[in-house]
Amino acid sequence: MFAAIIFFISLACIAGLFVLKHAEMRTGRTLMPQVRGTLDVRAGQLKELLVAARIDLAKVPPQAVRITRILIHEAALELAAFARAAERQAYRLADLVSHKHHFERRETRSEFLKKVAEHKNGGSESESGGAGPELNERSE
């Protein structure tokens, strides 16, 4: 999913560059020429670094590449296991902090709510702790 999002963002940026170039050619004006000059120099340096890295990687023995790939794979598996354990601990912590897993219905202290419950129950409180007949029907 992440790779698809990055792909579509990159595709939109490339399309935006084409639109910008088309607009510049139509108007005959260059947008931010000083910034573009420095960006062109940096892009050339990056290209040279990538070419040098490709040459250096060609010199690395295949066994080192396999070992590096295995190490990266194992690190990713360990990170996933750690994330799973952290998720379980987060659920345990949330359960510990939350009072809802020991929730017990108590009688309300509010006189107004007591009167409302009495009115709903026809003048007397039911055994369900003040819950009206509608609530009792839903729970069955």
C-alpha positions in Angstrom: 0.0 0.0 0.0 2.8 2.4 0.9 4.6 1.7 -2.3 1.4 2.4 -4.3 0.9 5.7 -2.5 4.6 6.7 -3.2 4.2 5.7 -6.9 1.1 7.8 -7.5 2.6 10.8 -5.7 5.7 10.5 -7.8 3.6 10.1 -10.9 1.6 13.3 -10.0 4.8 15.2 -9.4 6.3 14.1 -12.8 3.1 15.2 -14.5 3.3 18.5 -12.6 6.8 19.0 -13.9 5.6 18.5 -17.5 2.8 21.0 -17.0 5.3 23.5 -15.5 7.7 23.0 -18.5 4.8 23.4 -21.0 3.6 26.6 -19.2 7.2 28.0 -19.3 7.6 27.3 -23.0 4.3 28.9 -23.8 5.0 32.1 -21.8 8.7 32.2 -22.5 9.5 32.9 -18.8 11.5 30.6 -16.4 10.1 30.2 -12.9 12.8 30.9 -10.2 15.9 30.7 -12.4 18.4 31.0 -9.5 16.9 28.1 -7.6 16.7 26.0 -10.7 20.4 26.6 -11.4 21.4 25.3 -8.0 19.0 22.4 -8.3 20.4 21.4 -11.7 23.9 21.4 -10.1 22.8 19.2 -7.2 21.0 16.8 -9.6 24.2 16.4 -11.6 26.1 15.7 -8.4 23.5 13.1 -7.4 23.7 11.4 -10.8 27.5 11.2 -10.5 27.2 9.6 -7.0 24.7 7.0 -8.3 27.0 6.1 -11.2 30.0 5.8 -8.7 27.8 3.7 -6.4 26.9 1.3 -9.2 30.5 0.8 -10.1 31.4 0.2 -6.5 28.5 -2.3 -6.0 29.7 -4.2 -9.1 33.0 -4.9 -7.2 31.2 -6.3 -4.1 31.3 -10.1 -4.1 27.9 -11.8 -4.5 28.3 -13.6 -1.1 28.4 -10.2 0.6 25.3 -9.1 -1.2 23.5 -12.3 0.0 24.6 -11.9 3.6 23.5 -8.3 3.6 20.1 -9.3 2.2 19.7 -12.0 4.8 20.7 -9.6 7.6 18.2 -7.0 6.4 15.5 -9.7 6.1 16.2 -10.9 9.7 16.2 -7.3 11.0 12.8 -6.8 9.4 11.4 -10.0 10.9 12.7 -9.0 14.4 11.2 -5.5 14.0 7.8 -7.1 13.1 8.0 -9.4 16.1 8.9 -6.4 18.3 5.9 -4.4 16.9 3.6 -7.4 17.6 4.8 -7.7 21.2 4.5 -3.9 21.7 0.9 -4.1 20.3 0.0 -6.8 22.8 1.5 -4.9 25.6 -0.3 -1.7 24.6 -3.6 -3.7 24.7 -2.7 -5.0 28.2 -1.8 -1.5 29.3 -5.0 0.0 28.0 -7.0 -2.8 29.7 -5.1 -2.1 33.0 -5.7 1.6 32.8 -9.3 1.3 31.7 -12.0 0.9 34.3 -14.5 -0.5 31.8 -13.5 -4.1 32.2 -14.8 -4.0 35.8 -17.8 -2.0 35.0 -20.7 -2.5 37.4 -23.9 -0.6 37.2 -24.6 1.4 40.4 -27.6 3.3 41.4 -27.4 6.9 40.3 -26.9 9.7 42.9 -28.8 12.2 40.9 -32.3 12.8 42.2 -33.4 14.0 38.8 -32.3 10.8 37.1 -34.0 8.8 39.8 -37.3 10.6 39.2 -36.9 10.1 35.4 -36.3 6.3 36.0 -39.4 6.1 38.3 -41.5 7.9 35.7 -40.3 5.5 32.9 -41.0 2.4 35.0 -44.5 3.5 35.9 -43.8 4.9 39.4 -41.4 2.2 40.8 -37.8 1.3 40.1 -37.2 -2.0 38.4 -34.5 -4.5 39.4 -32.4 -3.6 36.5 -30.9 -0.6 38.3 -33.2 2.1 36.9 -33.0 1.0 33.2 -36.3 1.5 31.4 -38.3 -1.3 29.6 -36.8 -0.2 26.3 -33.3 -1.0 27.5 -34.3 -4.3 29.0 -36.0 -5.4 25.7 -32.8 -4.6 23.7 -30.6 -6.6 25.9 -32.7 -9.8 25.7 
